[in-house]
Amino acid sequence: MPPTEAHPGTAGPPDADPSADPSADDTLDLHLPEEFLALLAQAERDRSGAGDLLDDLADWGPTATPAGRFQLVPVRLDRDLPLVTRWMNAPAVAAFWELQGPESVTADHIRAQLDGDGRSVPCLGVLDSTPMSYFEIYRADLDPLARHYPARPHDTGVHLLIGGVTDRGRGIGTLLLRAVADLVLDHRPRCTRVLAEPDLRNTPSVAAFLAAGFRLSAEVDLPDKRAALMVRDRALRHVL
């Protein structure tokens, strides 16, 4: 099951600066129940007075990349379902996302996010006006992933697949991962790091994250895979 193609409690005293040492608490084993994650999401909505857990992602706008002008555009099922379904049925994608099949399979996966509380937003990656990739931007600290790593408030996760075979294997994934991580850090000031958890067997994906400035923080056993926990730290964004 997703995540991924290139497919997500804090240690120390409450007043510690979490960005001072990006790797200081990466080995802490923390497990949070689903009910607690739901309460955290509700508490944050109550504090902000709004229902948007990802800081108005739809309004982030485009950004320039070496490959062209890139933008995250939230998925609309009535417009985008056939395209995303076709991508999900590509063998290289299906091997890791496991969403191959008729449109109803993809629709159920996307609709669960669209009908949820906003902790995960499915998006098309649009490069120079052409939809060519699919992203899920999600609150890793409010996701079941938080049971498997030392989550920090506002941790933001990324799942990615490259749609067209001609766009794979030539560095586009790396460019887009860096661009999306920068978008998250620019538009989510409370987020100190961007995370991903590609399947360890997906070596092109892991390599793309490393080239995009992510570091391998840990290997984690998730219900459906053994994953590489990749982290891009705000404190190191201009170094890596």
N, C-alpha and C positions, 0 to 999 in steps of 0.2 A: 504493500500500500504506500501512497505518497507519504512523505516527501521522497523523490527527487531525481532530477537529472542535474547538471550544474546549473532538489525535488523538487518552532520552531513549533525567601530567607537569605539572607546575606551574611557572610562570615564577618566577624569583627564587631566592634562596638557600634551602636546606632549612629554615632556622629562621625564615623570614619569616612574618609573620602574614597569612594569605590574606584575612582579613576587613577588614584595614586600608584597602585601596583596592579596592573590589569590581570595578572595571573595568580594573585595571592590566594584566592579562595577557590580555584578551579578544581581542586581535588576533594572538596567537601561533598559528602554523599547526603543528598537532601531529597525527601520524597513528600510531595504534597498531594492530598486527596482531591478528587475532582470537585467535591462540595466546597472545599476551601478556595480553590481557584475561582469558582463561580462567585463566591462571596467577595473576593478581592475585586473582581470585575465590577460587581454591583457597587461596591464602596467607592471605587474610583469614579464611576458615572455619577454617583450622588455628590461627590466632592466637586466635580467639575460643572455640574448642572447641565451636562450634555451627554448624549449617547455615543459619542464618537471616541473610540478607544485608540484610534490611530491618527489623531491630529489632522483630520480633514484631508486624507490622502488624495481624494478626487481633485483637490485644488492645488496640488503641489506643482503642477505645470511641467514643461519640458526642461531638459538639460542638454548641454552640448557634450558630445563624446568624440573621440577620434574617428568613430565609424559613422557619425552623423547625429542628427537631433533626435533625442530619445525621450519618451514619455510613458509613464504608467497610466493606463486608462482602465478604470474598473469595468469588469465584464458585464455585459448585458446578454442574458440567455437568448432573447429573441433575435439578437444580431450576431452573436459570436459562437453559439453552440456548435454549428457544423464545423467551423474551423478548428476549435479546440478539440472536438471529438476526433477529427482527422489526425491531429498531432498525437493524441493519446493512443491511437492505433498504430503509430509508427513503431516498428520493433525495438529500436533503440530507446524509445521513451517507455513503452509498455513493460520492458524488462524491469524497470525500477518503480514506475508509478502504479502499475498493475490496475489501470483503469481502461484497458482495451474492451471493446464491445460496442453495442449500439449507442446512439445518442443518449438514451435514458441513463446509462451508467455515468457518463460525464455530467449530465444534467443533475443527477442526484448529488454528486460530489460538490458541484458548484453551488447548487441551491442550498445545501446545508450551511454554507458560509453566508450566502446572501440573506438567508432567513434567520441567521444567528444574531448575536449581540454586537457584532462589529469587531470582534477580536481577530478575525481573519478576513482579508479582502482579496478576492481573486481579480487579477488584472491581466490585460494584454500588454505586452511590451511592444511599443510602436516605434519603429526606427525610420526616420524620414518619411513619415505618413504611412508606413507599411507595417501591419501587425505581423510580427515574426517570432514572438516568444510569449510564454505564459508564466506569470509570477503569482505567488501567494505571499502577501506581506502579513505577518501575524504577530500577535503579542505572545512571545515565547514564555513570558512570566505568567501568563494566564492559560497556557496550553498544557496538555498532559506531559509535554516534554519537560516541564518544570519539576516533575517528579524524579527526573533522572540526572539533574545537574544542579549546581548551586545558583539558582536563579536570582537575579537582581530586578527590582522594580523597573518596568518599562523596557526590559530586554525585548528586542524586536527580531523576529525570525524571517528568513527568506527561503522560499522554494522556487526553483526555476527549471523550465525546460525550454530548449531551443526548438522551434517548430520545424523549420525547413532544413533538409539534409545539407543543402549548400552552405548553410550558416554554421554548421558544426565543424569542429576540428580546425578552425582557423583563427581562434583567439577572440571571437565575438563574445562568447560567454564570459570571459574574463573582463572585457570592457564593460559589459552590462552589469555584472556583479559589482564592480567598483562604482559604477554610476548609481546603482540602486542603493548601495550602502551609503554613499554620499548624500543621496536624497533623504534617506531615513535620518541620518545624523543632522542634516541641515534643517529638516522640518519637525523633528522630534527632539527638542532641546533637553528633555528629561531622560532621554535614552543614552546610556553610556557605552553601549556596544550592540553590534548586529551579529546575529548567530545564524548558523545553518547546520543541518545534520544529514549530509549525504551518506548514502550507503558506502561502506568501506570498499566494497567491490567495484564501485563506480570510480575508477581511478582518474578518468578524464575530468569528472566533476570535482573531485578533491583537488586535482592539480589546478583547475580553473580558480577555485577559491583561494588557494595559496598564492597564485599569481596576482589575484585581485586585492591582496593585502590582508587576507584572513590568516590566522594562525591555527594550527591543530592543537586544540586545548586538551582533548581527551578522546578515548574511544568509549562509547556507551552502548549498552545493550537495551534496545528499544523492543517493544512487543513484536515488531515485524522485521527487524534487521539489526545488525551491528553497525553502528553509525560512527562517522568521524564528526566530532563536535568542533565546528569551525567558528572562530570568533574574530571579528574586526573591532578593535577598541577605538573609541573616540580619541583617547589620549595618544594613540599611535597612528592616527589616520594620515598624518602628513609625513610620517616616517616610512611606513610600509607601502 
